[in-house]
């Protein structure tokens, strides 16, 4: 059993279009990795906002007003974290400040930059023809 409200597809098309446009405009893999990869991570939350906005509406639950995302989080008990830590919201990202969205967005941008570099060099390595000189 896994709640279907926690499983929804991510919209990747706007970020991929920005990454391809950055490569077409700059014609530089380094600049595309740094700027395009960072924007790939930063555009993830705004591009998926139509899917996420339904969970931010306020609702009353047992006399307390909270968002639907909080109610779903309270109903589905995750076994990986202790219940009291999840309820008072003192997780690891909360130590960076009040809002965790910018921190996670910049971290995903950094990961996208690194992955763009890694897979570019993997593709370059696999596309080399090592035996052409021997023919």
C-alpha positions as CSV (number, residue, x, y, z in Angstrom):
1,X,0.0,0.0,0.0
2,X,1.3,3.4,-1.0
3,X,-0.9,6.5,-1.2
4,X,-1.6,7.5,-4.8
5,X,-1.5,11.2,-3.8
6,X,2.2,10.9,-3.1
7,X,2.9,9.4,-6.5
8,X,2.6,11.8,-9.5
9,X,4.8,12.4,-12.5
10,X,7.3,15.2,-12.7
11,X,7.0,17.7,-15.6
12,X,10.5,17.7,-17.1
13,X,9.8,19.4,-20.5
14,X,10.3,23.1,-19.5
15,X,13.7,22.3,-17.9
16,X,14.8,20.2,-20.8
17,X,13.8,22.9,-23.3
18,X,15.8,25.5,-21.3
19,X,18.8,23.2,-21.2
20,X,18.7,22.6,-24.9
21,X,18.1,26.4,-25.6
22,X,21.1,27.2,-23.5
23,X,23.3,24.8,-25.5
24,X,22.0,26.1,-28.8
25,X,22.6,29.8,-27.8
26,X,25.9,29.4,-26.0
27,X,27.4,26.5,-28.0
28,X,29.5,25.8,-24.9
29,X,29.1,22.6,-22.9
30,X,30.7,24.3,-19.8
31,X,28.4,27.2,-19.8
32,X,25.4,25.0,-20.5
33,X,26.4,22.7,-17.6
34,X,26.8,25.6,-15.2
35,X,23.9,28.0,-16.2
36,X,21.6,25.4,-17.8
37,X,22.1,22.8,-15.1
38,X,21.5,25.3,-12.4
39,X,18.3,26.5,-14.1
40,X,17.3,22.9,-14.6
41,X,17.2,22.5,-10.8
42,X,15.7,25.9,-10.1
43,X,12.9,25.5,-12.5
44,X,11.8,22.1,-11.1
45,X,9.5,23.6,-8.4
46,X,7.8,26.4,-10.5
47,X,7.3,24.0,-13.5
48,X,5.6,21.5,-11.2
49,X,3.6,24.0,-9.3
50,X,0.3,23.1,-11.0
51,X,0.6,19.6,-9.6
52,X,1.7,20.8,-6.1
53,X,-0.7,23.7,-5.7
54,X,-3.6,21.5,-4.8
55,X,-1.8,20.3,-1.7
56,X,-1.2,23.8,-0.3
57,X,-4.8,24.7,0.3
58,X,-5.7,25.1,4.0
59,X,-8.0,22.6,5.6
60,X,-9.2,22.1,9.2
61,X,-8.2,18.8,10.8
62,X,-9.1,18.2,14.4
63,X,-9.6,21.9,15.1
64,X,-6.2,22.8,13.6
65,X,-5.8,24.6,10.3
66,X,-3.1,23.1,8.2
67,X,-2.4,22.3,4.5
68,X,-3.5,19.2,2.8
69,X,0.1,18.1,2.4
70,X,0.5,18.2,6.2
71,X,-2.7,16.2,6.7
72,X,-1.5,13.6,4.2
73,X,1.9,13.5,6.0
74,X,0.2,12.9,9.3
75,X,-2.0,10.2,7.9
76,X,0.8,8.3,6.2
77,X,3.2,7.4,8.9
78,X,6.7,7.0,7.4
79,X,8.8,4.4,9.2
80,X,12.1,5.9,8.3
81,X,11.9,8.9,10.6
82,X,10.5,9.1,14.2
83,X,7.0,10.4,14.5
84,X,7.8,13.3,16.9
85,X,10.5,14.7,14.6
86,X,8.2,14.7,11.6
87,X,5.4,16.4,13.6
88,X,7.4,19.3,15.0
89,X,9.3,19.7,11.7
90,X,12.8,19.8,13.0
91,X,14.4,17.9,10.2
92,X,17.9,18.5,8.7
93,X,16.7,21.0,6.1
94,X,14.9,23.1,8.7
95,X,18.2,24.1,10.2
96,X,19.1,26.2,7.0
97,X,16.2,28.5,7.6
98,X,12.4,28.8,7.6
99,X,11.9,27.7,4.0
100,X,13.5,24.6,2.6
101,X,12.4,25.1,-1.1
102,X,15.3,27.5,-2.1
103,X,17.9,25.2,-0.4
104,X,16.6,22.1,-2.1
105,X,16.3,24.0,-5.4
106,X,19.9,25.1,-5.4
107,X,21.0,21.7,-4.3
108,X,19.1,20.1,-7.2
109,X,20.7,22.7,-9.5
110,X,24.1,21.8,-8.3
111,X,23.4,18.1,-8.8
112,X,22.1,18.8,-12.3
113,X,25.3,20.7,-13.1
114,X,27.5,17.8,-12.0
115,X,25.3,15.2,-13.8
116,X,25.5,17.2,-17.0
117,X,29.3,17.2,-16.8
118,X,29.5,13.5,-15.9
119,X,27.2,12.3,-18.6
120,X,28.7,14.6,-21.2
121,X,32.1,13.0,-20.6
122,X,30.6,9.5,-20.5
123,X,29.0,10.1,-23.9
124,X,32.2,11.6,-25.2
125,X,34.2,8.5,-24.0
126,X,31.7,6.0,-25.6
127,X,31.5,7.9,-28.9
128,X,35.2,7.8,-29.6
129,X,36.3,5.3,-32.3
130,X,39.5,3.8,-31.0
131,X,40.0,1.4,-33.9
132,X,39.8,3.8,-36.9
133,X,43.6,4.3,-37.1
134,X,44.2,0.6,-37.5
135,X,41.9,0.2,-40.5
